Amino acid sequence: MKRLFLLFTLCITFLAIFVNSAFSAELHKITSANFDTSNSIIVLSGQDSPSPVTENIKLVKMENKAYFDIDSALITFPKQDWVFNSGIIKEIIISQFSNNPCKVRVVMHYEKGFNPDNIKFYKLNNNIIIKLRNGTICDNEYFHNTYRDEHSSSSDFYEYLTIATPVPQSDDSIAGQIQDAFKQGQIMTKKELKLNTKYYLNNVTIKPNGVLLNGFGAASIERPMILQNPARIVYDLPNTLVNTKIRNKEFRINDTETVKIGQFSVNKARIVITTDAVGDYIPIYSSDNQSLILANYKRTGTQSLYSNSSNATAYNKEKKDSLTESMVLKFDAPIVHGLDRYNDKLIIYLYNVSKYSDASFKTTYNNTFFKDAVIDLMPKIGLKLTIPLEQDAMVSTYLGSDGKSLKVTVKEAKKKTPIIFNPPASNNHSSGSRKIVIDAGHGGSDAGAIGGGIKEKDITLDISKRVEKLLKQQGYQVKMTRTDDTYVSLQDRVEISENYSPDIFVSIHVNSSVKPEITGVETHYYRQESLALAQTVHASVASAINSPNRGLFKSKFYVINHTTSPAILIEIGFISNSAERAELTGEKRKQATAKAIADGIQNYFKQYK
């Protein structure tokens, strides 16, 4: 009996030692996975871990595929299965291979002829970087773009991908029990998507103070637009695809505020928040840039935004050329930050940062674009960084992939010395000093597009007159290229505008197609200086009219190519579609269109002039 008891005691002791040993190993928790096709880089971001995880990574090469395991690792997100329809890399799978011991496996399928020896591993702070092409990895942190003033960029792109997601299984299902018993992994369902390689917006959660957006990739926001009647603020997310389950749905934040998520274009998401407090909403970014909150910062409880505190530890500067400089701040822990863009400054709220060196900050950025930047302590909130900006300066912000560094890049406009022959008596920029040309498309013997006996020239003249009336009521000076059903050549329209010297030129047209099912609104511009006008007016029209948003187009139409002022051409709908044609001739649609154009013009002058 004593021998049996002794044997049992030894077994218990051995088991305790084994269990303690098994669980004493430090787990590396991987919190996000991002694949950047432009750099052929996989970034696996994780929580702080003292273990050098890359030392034990061994690449196993097989025919047309390779894989590697990360020991003592745990992914905190669902299994990822990315299938690429173009390029050398065909598929990447990231999954929890086993739980005892904890092991994460990354499998890469590639085209025949790809050399797996090109795959290199790096560790930047607490991130595992897998580089799939030849070339050197940057010495500094890998940065994600979080904000930009620019509304269009050469970096905007998308690829055709297939995304696989787990199928939820009931715990009491026979299939689930068998799957658990044999550890076959999760059942996956695949969807063919035109997926942007930057960010996939997967979920929306309404908060008392705003809206929480979740996804995977790298979230970025363009400079917001403020629209009126009703008051609303518009955020565009470039290189973003919206989950179809939340697309074009309106959510209620509270009794007076709503938010609507949409796919503005093939590679851009649009979030519209209807609120009277448009000036109080700002984006707040998580430390891993996988999620962000669009929130009323005056009503946001900052303690709920983070679980750790951070301190600023280093201040660096970068100079690209005479017009472009960057500020780089480094911290000892991941940061949670928000930003607010004004015409003359950028404010960055560092919510979980409490300490910094004012002397080091001022010394580093003396004699740079950031020499007048200041940091203020906000008790019980964090730090507020204010960066004054020159007019027409372009700003971009970047978050390090480990969340411990923040870069602010400012590109100043080229300095021009204007030649003034007759200087104005004052610099008054009220609406009364603004001059606008409204161009009603076609007229007289030029009927324009015809559908169901309805002529384009009649619709454009009607709506143009309505726009004229609304703008004059707001105090603007308006010149019409035609006021009745007369023919005006394209050259004459340009000459009318040039002789008037307007601030902007707006041409109104109705679209047509050989495919009668096509509907929607679109806006055209040609020169770069007309882009801001096109974006602002189109945003107003697209949000006010219940018709598909066909986006912006760079087009060489005569009138917007030959006028020297910022010029756009708006296609307000399709006369070739019987349903939309009926709307275009109706009082409700005509007045709504005119009002949306007038509101867009007013928003343009408020934001850019």
VEXDREN-2710 file (C-alpha; in Angstrom, 1 decimal):
% VEXDREN-2710
k/r/px/py/pz
1/MET/0.0/0.0/0.0
2/LYS/2.9/2.4/0.9
3/ARG/4.6/1.5/-2.4
4/LEU/1.4/2.3/-4.3
5/PHE/1.0/5.6/-2.4
6/LEU/4.6/6.5/-3.2
7/LEU/4.2/5.7/-6.8
8/PHE/1.0/7.9/-6.9
9/THR/2.9/10.8/-5.2
10/LEU/5.7/10.5/-7.7
11/CYS/3.3/10.6/-10.6
12/ILE/1.6/13.7/-9.2
13/THR/4.9/15.4/-8.7
14/PHE/6.1/14.5/-12.2
15/LEU/2.9/15.8/-13.7
16/ALA/3.0/19.0/-11.7
17/ILE/6.6/19.6/-12.9
18/PHE/5.7/18.8/-16.5
19/VAL/2.6/21.1/-16.4
20/ASN/4.6/23.9/-14.8
21/SER/7.4/23.5/-17.4
22/ALA/4.9/23.4/-20.2
23/PHE/3.2/26.6/-19.2
24/SER/6.2/28.4/-17.9
25/ALA/7.4/29.2/-21.5
26/GLU/6.6/32.8/-22.4
27/LEU/3.8/32.9/-25.0
28/HIS/4.2/35.3/-27.9
29/LYS/0.7/36.7/-28.6
30/ILE/0.2/37.7/-32.2
31/THR/-2.5/40.4/-32.3
32/SER/-2.7/41.2/-36.0
33/ALA/-1.5/40.1/-39.5
34/ASN/-1.0/42.4/-42.4
35/PHE/0.2/41.7/-46.0
36/ASP/1.5/44.7/-47.9
37/THR/1.7/43.7/-51.6
38/SER/3.5/46.9/-52.6
39/ASN/6.5/45.8/-50.5
40/SER/5.8/42.0/-50.4
41/ILE/6.0/42.1/-46.6
42/ILE/4.0/40.1/-44.1
43/VAL/3.8/41.9/-40.7
44/LEU/2.9/39.9/-37.7
45/SER/2.4/42.3/-34.8
46/GLY/2.4/41.1/-31.2
47/GLN/2.3/42.0/-27.6
48/ASP/5.6/42.6/-25.7
49/SER/7.5/39.4/-25.2
50/PRO/11.1/38.9/-23.9
51/SER/11.8/35.9/-26.1
52/PRO/13.6/36.4/-29.4
53/VAL/10.9/34.7/-31.5
54/THR/12.8/34.9/-34.8
55/GLU/15.8/32.8/-33.6
56/ASN/13.8/29.6/-33.7
57/ILE/12.0/30.1/-37.0
58/LYS/13.0/27.6/-39.6
59/LEU/11.6/27.7/-43.1
60/VAL/10.5/24.3/-44.5
61/LYS/10.7/24.2/-48.3
62/MET/8.4/22.0/-50.3
63/GLU/7.3/21.9/-54.0
64/ASN/5.6/25.2/-54.8
65/LYS/5.1/26.0/-51.1
66/ALA/7.0/26.7/-47.9
67/TYR/6.0/27.0/-44.3
68/PHE/7.4/28.0/-40.9
69/ASP/6.2/27.6/-37.3
70/ILE/6.4/30.0/-34.5
71/ASP/6.8/28.1/-31.3
72/SER/5.2/29.3/-28.0
73/ALA/2.9/31.6/-30.0
74/LEU/-0.8/32.3/-30.0
75/ILE/-2.9/34.2/-32.5
76/THR/-5.6/36.3/-31.1
77/PHE/-7.5/36.7/-34.4
78/PRO/-9.4/34.2/-36.6
79/LYS/-7.5/32.0/-39.0
80/GLN/-6.4/34.0/-42.1
81/ASP/-6.5/32.5/-45.6
82/TRP/-5.5/35.0/-48.3
83/VAL/-5.7/33.8/-51.9
84/PHE/-4.1/36.1/-54.6
85/ASN/-5.2/35.9/-58.2
86/SER/-2.1/37.7/-59.5
87/GLY/1.6/37.8/-58.6
88/ILE/4.1/35.2/-57.7
89/ILE/2.6/34.5/-54.2
90/LYS/-0.6/32.6/-54.7
91/GLU/-1.9/31.9/-51.1
92/ILE/-0.9/32.7/-47.5
93/ILE/-2.5/30.8/-44.6
94/ILE/-1.9/31.9/-41.0
95/SER/-3.4/29.6/-38.3
96/GLN/-3.1/28.2/-34.8
97/PHE/-1.4/24.9/-35.7
98/SER/-1.6/23.4/-32.2
99/ASN/-2.5/24.5/-28.7
100/ASN/-0.5/22.1/-26.7
101/PRO/2.2/23.1/-27.3
102/CYS/1.1/26.5/-28.6
103/LYS/2.4/26.8/-32.2
104/VAL/1.4/29.2/-35.1
105/ARG/2.0/28.0/-38.6
106/VAL/2.3/30.3/-41.7
107/VAL/2.0/28.5/-45.1
108/MET/2.9/30.2/-48.4
109/HIS/2.0/28.8/-51.8
110/TYR/3.8/30.3/-54.7
111/GLU/4.3/30.0/-58.5
112/LYS/6.7/27.5/-60.0
113/GLY/10.1/29.2/-60.4
114/PHE/9.9/31.3/-57.2
115/ASN/13.1/30.8/-55.1
116/PRO/12.1/30.3/-51.4
117/ASP/15.6/31.3/-50.4
118/ASN/14.4/34.9/-51.0
119/ILE/12.2/34.7/-48.0
120/LYS/13.8/36.5/-45.1
121/PHE/12.8/37.0/-41.5
122/TYR/13.4/40.1/-39.4
123/LYS/12.4/41.2/-35.9
124/LEU/11.6/44.9/-35.4
125/ASN/10.9/45.4/-31.7
126/ASN/7.9/43.0/-31.2
127/ASN/7.0/42.5/-34.8
128/ILE/7.9/39.6/-37.1
129/ILE/8.6/40.8/-40.6
130/ILE/8.6/38.3/-43.4
131/LYS/10.0/39.8/-46.6
132/LEU/9.2/37.7/-49.7
133/ARG/11.4/39.5/-52.3
134/ASN/15.1/40.4/-52.6
135/GLY/16.0/43.7/-51.1
136/THR/17.0/45.1/-47.8
137/ILE/14.6/45.7/-45.0
138/CYS/14.4/49.3/-43.7
139/ASP/16.4/50.1/-40.6
140/ASN/13.6/52.0/-39.1
141/GLU/10.2/50.8/-38.0
142/TYR/7.8/49.7/-40.7
143/PHE/5.2/52.5/-40.8
144/HIS/1.5/52.3/-41.7
145/ASN/-0.1/55.5/-43.2
146/THR/-2.9/56.5/-40.8
147/TYR/-4.0/59.9/-42.2
148/ARG/-3.4/62.0/-45.3
149/ASP/-4.7/65.4/-46.6
150/GLU/-4.5/64.0/-50.1
151/HIS/-7.7/62.7/-51.6
152/SER/-6.1/60.7/-54.4
153/SER/-2.6/59.1/-54.5
154/SER/-0.4/57.0/-56.7
155/SER/-0.3/54.5/-53.7
156/ASP/-4.0/53.7/-54.2
157/PHE/-4.4/50.2/-55.5
158/TYR/-6.3/47.0/-55.1
159/GLU/-6.0/43.3/-56.1
160/TYR/-8.4/40.5/-56.7
161/LEU/-8.2/38.2/-53.7
162/THR/-10.2/35.5/-52.1
163/ILE/-10.8/35.8/-48.4
164/ALA/-11.5/32.7/-46.3
165/THR/-13.2/33.0/-42.9
166/PRO/-14.2/30.4/-40.3
167/VAL/-17.7/29.0/-40.4
168/PRO/-19.2/29.1/-36.8
169/GLN/-19.9/25.6/-35.6
170/SER/-22.4/24.6/-32.8
171/ASP/-20.7/22.9/-29.9
172/ASP/-23.3/20.2/-29.8
173/SER/-23.2/19.4/-33.5
174/ILE/-21.8/16.0/-34.5
175/ALA/-19.6/17.6/-37.1
176/GLY/-18.2/19.9/-34.4
177/GLN/-17.5/17.0/-32.0
178/ILE/-15.8/15.0/-34.7
179/GLN/-13.7/18.0/-35.8
180/ASP/-12.7/18.7/-32.2
181/ALA/-11.8/15.1/-31.6
182/PHE/-9.5/14.8/-34.6
183/LYS/-8.2/18.4/-34.4
184/GLN/-8.8/19.0/-38.1
185/GLY/-8.9/22.8/-37.7
186/GLN/-11.6/25.3/-38.6
187/ILE/-14.0/24.8/-41.5
188/MET/-13.5/27.8/-43.8
189/THR/-15.8/29.5/-46.3
190/LYS/-14.2/31.5/-49.2
191/LYS/-15.5/34.6/-50.9
192/GLU/-14.2/36.1/-54.1
193/LEU/-13.5/39.7/-53.5
194/LYS/-11.8/42.6/-55.1
195/LEU/-9.9/43.2/-52.0
196/ASN/-7.6/46.2/-51.3
197/THR/-4.3/45.1/-49.9
198/LYS/-4.3/47.8/-47.3
199/TYR/-7.5/47.4/-45.2
200/TYR/-10.6/45.3/-45.0
201/LEU/-13.4/46.9/-43.0
202/ASN/-15.2/44.0/-41.4
203/ASN/-17.3/45.2/-38.5
204/VAL/-19.1/48.2/-37.1
205/THR/-19.9/48.7/-33.4
206/ILE/-21.9/51.7/-32.2
207/LYS/-20.6/53.5/-29.1
208/PRO/-22.3/56.2/-27.0
209/ASN/-19.8/58.7/-28.4
210/GLY/-19.3/57.5/-32.0
211/VAL/-18.6/54.4/-34.0
212/LEU/-15.9/51.7/-33.7
213/LEU/-14.6/50.3/-37.0
214/ASN/-12.8/46.9/-36.9
215/GLY/-10.9/45.1/-39.7
216/PHE/-7.5/43.8/-40.7
217/GLY/-4.8/45.5/-42.6
218/ALA/-3.7/49.1/-42.2
219/ALA/-6.5/51.7/-41.8
220/SER/-6.0/55.1/-43.2
221/ILE/-8.2/58.2/-43.4
222/GLU/-8.3/61.1/-45.8
223/ARG/-9.0/64.7/-44.7
224/PRO/-12.7/64.8/-43.8
225/MET/-15.3/66.9/-45.6
226/ILE/-18.0/68.8/-43.8
227/LEU/-21.4/69.1/-45.5
228/GLN/-24.5/71.0/-44.5
229/ASN/-28.3/70.6/-44.7
230/PRO/-28.2/68.3/-42.8
231/ALA/-24.9/68.8/-41.1
232/ARG/-22.6/65.8/-41.5
233/ILE/-19.0/64.9/-41.6
234/VAL/-17.6/62.6/-44.3
235/TYR/-14.6/60.3/-43.8
236/ASP/-13.0/58.5/-46.8
237/LEU/-10.8/55.4/-46.2
238/PRO/-8.5/54.8/-49.2
239/ASN/-7.5/51.3/-50.3
240/THR/-10.4/49.8/-48.2
241/LEU/-13.0/47.3/-48.9
242/VAL/-16.2/47.2/-46.9
243/ASN/-17.8/43.9/-45.8
244/THR/-21.1/43.6/-47.8
245/LYS/-23.0/42.8/-44.6
246/ILE/-22.5/46.4/-43.3
247/ARG/-22.3/48.2/-46.7
248/ASN/-24.9/50.9/-47.3
249/LYS/-26.5/50.4/-43.9
250/GLU/-27.3/53.3/-41.5
251/PHE/-26.7/52.9/-37.8
252/ARG/-28.1/55.1/-35.1
253/ILE/-25.5/56.5/-32.6
254/ASN/-28.1/58.3/-30.5
255/ASP/-31.4/60.1/-30.8
256/THR/-29.9/62.8/-33.1
257/GLU/-26.9/61.2/-34.7
258/THR/-26.5/58.5/-37.4
259/VAL/-23.6/56.9/-39.3
260/LYS/-23.7/55.3/-42.7
261/ILE/-21.0/53.0/-44.2
262/GLY/-20.6/52.7/-48.0
263/GLN/-18.2/51.6/-50.7
264/PHE/-17.6/55.0/-52.3
265/SER/-15.5/53.5/-55.2
266/VAL/-13.9/50.2/-56.0
267/ASN/-11.0/51.0/-53.6
268/LYS/-12.4/53.5/-51.2
269/ALA/-14.8/53.3/-48.3
270/ARG/-17.0/56.3/-47.1
271/ILE/-18.3/56.9/-43.6
272/VAL/-20.9/59.6/-43.3
273/ILE/-21.9/60.8/-39.8
274/THR/-24.9/63.0/-39.5
275/THR/-24.5/65.3/-36.5
276/ASP/-24.8/68.9/-35.4
277/ALA/-21.4/68.5/-33.7
278/VAL/-19.4/68.0/-37.0
279/GLY/-16.4/70.0/-35.5
280/ASP/-16.1/67.7/-32.5
281/TYR/-15.6/64.4/-34.4
282/ILE/-12.1/63.0/-34.8
283/PRO/-10.5/59.7/-35.7
284/ILE/-8.9/57.8/-32.8
285/TYR/-6.5/55.0/-33.8
286/SER/-5.7/51.8/-31.9
287/SER/-2.1/50.9/-31.2
288/ASP/-2.1/48.1/-33.9
289/ASN/-4.0/50.2/-36.4
290/GLN/-6.5/47.4/-37.0
291/SER/-9.4/49.4/-35.6
292/LEU/-10.3/53.0/-35.1
293/ILE/-13.0/55.1/-33.5
294/LEU/-14.7/58.0/-35.2
295/ALA/-15.7/59.8/-32.0
296/ASN/-16.9/63.0/-30.5
297/TYR/-13.7/63.8/-28.5
298/LYS/-15.6/66.0/-26.1
299/ARG/-17.8/63.1/-25.0
300/THR/-15.1/60.4/-25.2
301/GLY/-14.0/58.7/-21.9
302/THR/-10.3/58.4/-22.5
303/GLN/-9.8/55.7/-19.8
304/SER/-11.7/53.2/-22.0
305/LEU/-9.3/53.7/-24.9
306/TYR/-6.3/52.0/-23.5
307/SER/-5.0/49.6/-20.8
308/ASN/-1.3/50.7/-20.6
309/SER/0.5/54.0/-20.2
310/SER/3.4/55.2/-22.4
311/ASN/6.1/57.8/-22.3
312/ALA/7.9/59.7/-25.1
313/THR/11.5/58.5/-25.2
314/ALA/13.1/59.9/-28.4
315/TYR/12.7/62.6/-31.0
316/ASN/14.0/62.4/-34.5
317/LYS/13.6/64.4/-37.7
318/GLU/13.8/63.6/-41.4
319/LYS/14.3/65.8/-44.4
320/LYS/13.3/64.4/-47.8
321/ASP/13.8/67.6/-49.8
322/SER/13.4/71.4/-49.5
323/LEU/9.6/71.1/-49.2
324/THR/9.2/67.9/-47.2
325/GLU/10.2/67.2/-43.6
326/SER/9.1/64.6/-41.0
327/MET/8.8/64.5/-37.2
328/VAL/9.3/61.1/-35.6
329/LEU/8.3/60.5/-32.0
330/LYS/9.2/57.2/-30.2
331/PHE/7.6/55.8/-27.1
332/ASP/8.3/53.0/-24.6
333/ALA/4.9/51.4/-25.1
334/PRO/2.2/51.3/-27.8
335/ILE/0.2/54.5/-28.1
336/VAL/-3.4/55.3/-28.7
337/HIS/-3.8/58.6/-30.6
338/GLY/-6.4/60.8/-32.3
339/LEU/-6.0/63.7/-34.6
340/ASP/-7.8/66.9/-35.7
341/ARG/-7.0/68.7/-38.9
342/TYR/-7.6/72.5/-39.1
343/ASN/-6.8/74.8/-42.0
344/ASP/-3.8/76.2/-40.1
345/LYS/-2.7/73.4/-37.8
346/LEU/-2.8/69.7/-36.9
347/ILE/-3.6/68.6/-33.4
348/ILE/-2.6/65.1/-32.2
349/TYR/-4.0/63.8/-29.0
350/LEU/-1.7/61.2/-27.3
351/TYR/-4.2/59.7/-25.0
352/ASN/-2.0/57.3/-23.0
353/VAL/1.2/59.3/-23.0
354/SER/2.1/61.1/-19.8
355/LYS/5.8/62.1/-19.9
356/TYR/8.0/63.8/-22.4
357/SER/11.1/66.0/-22.5
358/ASP/10.2/69.6/-23.6
359/ALA/13.8/70.6/-23.9
360/SER/14.7/67.6/-26.2
361/PHE/11.6/68.2/-28.2
362/LYS/12.3/71.9/-28.8
363/THR/16.0/71.3/-29.5
364/THR/15.3/68.5/-32.1
365/TYR/12.8/70.5/-34.1
366/ASN/14.4/73.9/-34.0
367/ASN/15.1/75.2/-37.5
368/THR/12.6/72.7/-39.1
369/PHE/9.0/73.0/-40.3
370/PHE/8.0/72.0/-36.7
371/LYS/9.9/74.7/-34.8
372/ASP/6.6/76.3/-33.6
373/ALA/5.1/73.0/-32.5
374/VAL/4.1/72.7/-28.9
375/ILE/3.2/69.9/-26.5
376/ASP/0.6/70.6/-23.7
377/LEU/-0.3/68.3/-20.8
378/MET/-4.0/67.5/-20.5
379/PRO/-4.6/66.3/-16.9
380/LYS/-6.2/62.9/-16.8
381/ILE/-6.2/62.7/-20.6
382/GLY/-2.6/62.7/-21.9
383/LEU/-0.6/65.0/-24.2
384/LYS/-1.7/67.4/-26.9
385/LEU/0.7/68.0/-29.8
386/THR/-0.1/71.1/-31.9
387/ILE/1.7/71.6/-35.2
388/PRO/1.1/75.0/-36.9
389/LEU/0.9/74.7/-40.7
390/GLU/1.2/77.0/-43.7
391/GLN/-1.7/77.4/-46.1
392/ASP/-1.8/74.7/-48.7
393/ALA/0.6/72.4/-46.8
394/MET/-0.1/68.7/-47.2
395/VAL/0.1/66.5/-44.1
396/SER/0.4/62.7/-43.6
397/THR/0.8/60.7/-40.4
398/TYR/2.2/57.2/-39.9
399/LEU/2.1/54.7/-37.1
400/GLY/4.9/52.2/-36.5
401/SER/3.9/48.6/-36.8
402/ASP/4.6/48.1/-33.2
403/GLY/2.5/51.1/-32.2
404/LYS/5.6/52.7/-30.4
405/SER/6.5/55.3/-33.0
406/LEU/4.6/58.1/-34.7
407/LYS/5.7/60.0/-37.8
408/VAL/4.2/63.3/-39.1
409/THR/5.2/64.4/-42.6
410/VAL/4.6/67.9/-43.9
411/LYS/5.0/68.9/-47.5
412/GLU/4.8/72.6/-48.0
413/ALA/3.4/74.2/-51.2
414/LYS/5.9/75.7/-53.6
415/LYS/6.3/79.4/-52.9
416/LYS/5.0/81.6/-55.8
417/THR/5.5/85.3/-56.2
418/PRO/2.3/86.6/-57.7
419/ILE/2.4/89.5/-60.2
420/ILE/-0.3/91.9/-59.2
421/PHE/-1.1/94.7/-61.8
422/ASN/-4.2/96.1/-60.0
423/PRO/-4.1/95.0/-56.3
424/PRO/-7.5/94.7/-54.7
425/ALA/-8.6/97.3/-52.2
426/SER/-9.1/94.6/-49.5
427/ASN/-8.7/90.9/-48.9
428/ASN/-12.4/90.3/-48.2
429/HIS/-13.3/86.7/-49.0
430/SER/-17.0/86.8/-48.3
431/SER/-19.5/85.0/-50.5
432/GLY/-20.3/88.4/-52.1
433/SER/-16.8/88.6/-53.6
434/ARG/-17.0/85.1/-55.0
435/LYS/-17.7/84.8/-58.8
436/ILE/-19.1/81.6/-60.2
437/VAL/-19.9/80.5/-63.8
438/ILE/-22.7/78.0/-64.2
439/ASP/-22.7/76.3/-67.6
440/ALA/-26.0/74.7/-68.6
441/GLY/-25.0/72.0/-71.1
442/HIS/-26.2/72.1/-74.7
443/GLY/-29.1/74.3/-75.9
444/GLY/-30.8/75.5/-79.0
445/SER/-30.1/73.2/-82.0
446/ASP/-27.9/71.1/-79.7
447/ALA/-30.4/69.0/-77.8
448/GLY/-27.8/66.8/-76.1
449/ALA/-28.9/63.3/-75.1
450/ILE/-32.5/62.4/-75.7
451/GLY/-34.5/59.7/-73.9
452/GLY/-38.3/59.0/-74.0
453/GLY/-38.8/62.3/-75.9
454/ILE/-37.0/64.3/-73.1
455/LYS/-34.1/66.4/-74.1
456/GLU/-30.9/66.9/-72.0
457/LYS/-30.8/70.7/-72.8
458/ASP/-34.1/71.3/-71.0
459/ILE/-33.1/69.5/-67.8
460/THR/-29.7/71.2/-67.6
461/LEU/-31.2/74.7/-68.1
462/ASP/-33.8/74.1/-65.4
463/ILE/-31.4/72.8/-62.8
464/SER/-28.7/75.5/-63.7
465/LYS/-31.3/78.2/-63.1
466/ARG/-32.1/76.7/-59.7
467/VAL/-28.4/76.6/-58.8
468/GLU/-28.1/80.2/-59.8
469/LYS/-31.0/81.2/-57.6
470/LEU/-29.6/79.4/-54.6
471/LEU/-26.1/80.8/-55.0
472/LYS/-27.4/84.3/-55.4
473/GLN/-29.5/83.9/-52.2
474/GLN/-26.2/83.1/-50.4
475/GLY/-24.6/86.2/-51.8
476/TYR/-22.5/84.8/-54.6
477/GLN/-22.0/86.5/-58.0
478/VAL/-23.2/84.1/-60.7
479/LYS/-22.7/84.2/-64.5
480/MET/-24.8/81.9/-66.7
481/THR/-23.4/80.8/-70.1
482/ARG/-27.0/80.6/-71.3
483/THR/-30.3/81.7/-69.7
484/ASP/-32.7/80.3/-72.3
485/ASP/-32.9/77.7/-75.1
486/THR/-30.2/79.1/-77.3
487/TYR/-27.1/77.5/-78.9
488/VAL/-23.8/78.5/-77.4
489/SER/-20.6/76.9/-78.8
490/LEU/-18.0/75.4/-76.6
491/GLN/-15.5/78.1/-77.5
492/ASP/-18.1/80.8/-76.6
493/ARG/-18.7/79.2/-73.2
494/VAL/-15.0/79.3/-72.5
495/GLU/-14.8/82.9/-73.6
496/ILE/-17.8/83.9/-71.4
497/SER/-16.0/82.4/-68.5
498/GLU/-12.6/83.9/-69.2
499/ASN/-14.0/87.3/-69.7
500/TYR/-15.8/87.0/-66.3
501/SER/-12.7/85.7/-64.4
502/PRO/-14.6/83.5/-62.0
503/ASP/-13.3/81.7/-58.9
504/ILE/-14.8/78.4/-60.3
505/PHE/-16.6/77.0/-63.4
506/VAL/-19.3/74.4/-63.0
507/SER/-20.9/72.7/-66.1
508/ILE/-24.1/70.7/-65.6
509/HIS/-25.0/67.7/-67.9
510/VAL/-27.2/64.6/-68.1
511/ASN/-25.6/61.3/-69.0
512/SER/-26.7/58.6/-71.4
513/SER/-25.7/55.0/-72.2
514/VAL/-26.5/52.3/-74.7
515/LYS/-27.2/50.1/-71.6
516/PRO/-30.6/51.3/-70.3
517/GLU/-30.0/49.7/-66.9
518/ILE/-27.1/52.1/-66.0
519/THR/-27.9/54.9/-63.5
520/GLY/-25.9/57.2/-61.2
521/VAL/-24.1/60.5/-60.8
522/GLU/-20.5/61.3/-61.7
523/THR/-18.2/64.3/-61.7
524/HIS/-15.3/65.1/-64.2
525/TYR/-12.3/67.3/-63.8
526/TYR/-9.1/67.7/-65.9
527/ARG/-6.5/69.8/-64.2
528/GLN/-5.1/69.0/-60.7
529/GLU/-6.2/72.3/-59.3
530/SER/-9.8/71.3/-60.1
531/LEU/-9.6/68.1/-58.1
532/ALA/-10.6/69.6/-54.7
533/LEU/-13.6/71.3/-56.3
534/ALA/-14.6/68.0/-58.0
535/GLN/-14.3/66.0/-54.7
536/THR/-16.3/68.5/-52.6
537/VAL/-19.2/69.1/-55.0
538/HIS/-19.4/65.4/-55.9
539/ALA/-19.5/64.4/-52.3
540/SER/-22.4/66.7/-51.7
541/VAL/-24.3/65.5/-54.8
542/ALA/-23.6/61.8/-54.2
543/SER/-24.8/61.9/-50.6
544/ALA/-27.9/63.9/-51.4
545/ILE/-29.2/62.0/-54.4
546/ASN/-30.5/58.5/-54.1
547/SER/-28.6/57.1/-57.2
548/PRO/-25.4/55.1/-57.5
549/ASN/-22.2/57.0/-56.9
550/ARG/-20.1/56.5/-60.1
551/GLY/-17.2/58.5/-58.7
552/LEU/-14.7/61.0/-60.1
553/PHE/-13.2/60.9/-63.6
554/LYS/-10.2/62.8/-65.1
555/SER/-11.6/63.8/-68.5
556/LYS/-10.5/66.1/-71.2
557/PHE/-13.9/67.8/-71.9
558/TYR/-13.4/71.0/-73.8
559/VAL/-15.0/73.4/-71.3
560/ILE/-13.1/72.1/-68.3
561/ASN/-9.9/71.8/-70.2
562/HIS/-9.8/75.3/-71.7
563/THR/-11.0/77.4/-68.8
564/THR/-8.3/78.7/-66.5
565/SER/-10.2/78.7/-63.2
566/PRO/-10.9/75.4/-61.3
567/ALA/-13.6/73.7/-63.5
568/ILE/-15.8/70.6/-63.2
569/LEU/-18.5/68.9/-65.2
570/ILE/-21.3/67.1/-63.4
571/GLU/-23.3/64.3/-64.9
572/ILE/-26.4/64.4/-62.7
573/GLY/-28.0/61.1/-63.9
574/PHE/-28.9/59.0/-66.9
575/ILE/-31.6/60.1/-69.3
576/SER/-31.3/56.6/-71.0
577/ASN/-32.8/54.9/-67.9
578/SER/-36.6/55.3/-67.8
579/ALA/-36.8/55.4/-64.0
580/GLU/-34.0/57.9/-63.5
581/ARG/-35.3/60.0/-66.4
582/ALA/-38.7/60.3/-64.7
583/GLU/-36.9/61.5/-61.5
584/LEU/-34.7/64.0/-63.4
585/THR/-37.9/65.6/-64.8
586/GLY/-39.6/65.7/-61.4
587/GLU/-39.6/68.6/-59.1
588/LYS/-38.1/66.7/-56.1
589/ARG/-35.0/65.4/-57.9
590/LYS/-34.3/68.7/-59.7
591/GLN/-34.5/70.8/-56.6
592/ALA/-32.4/68.3/-54.6
593/THR/-29.8/68.2/-57.3
594/ALA/-29.6/72.0/-57.5
595/LYS/-29.4/72.3/-53.7
596/ALA/-26.6/69.6/-53.5
597/ILE/-24.5/71.4/-56.2
598/ALA/-25.0/74.8/-54.4
599/ASP/-24.1/73.2/-51.0
600/GLY/-21.0/71.6/-52.5
601/ILE/-19.8/74.9/-53.9
602/GLN/-20.3/76.6/-50.6
603/ASN/-18.4/73.8/-48.8
604/TYR/-15.6/74.2/-51.3
605/PHE/-15.2/77.9/-50.5
606/LYS/-15.3/77.2/-46.8
607/GLN/-12.6/74.5/-46.9
608/TYR/-10.2/75.5/-49.6
609/LYS/-10.5/79.3/-50.2
END
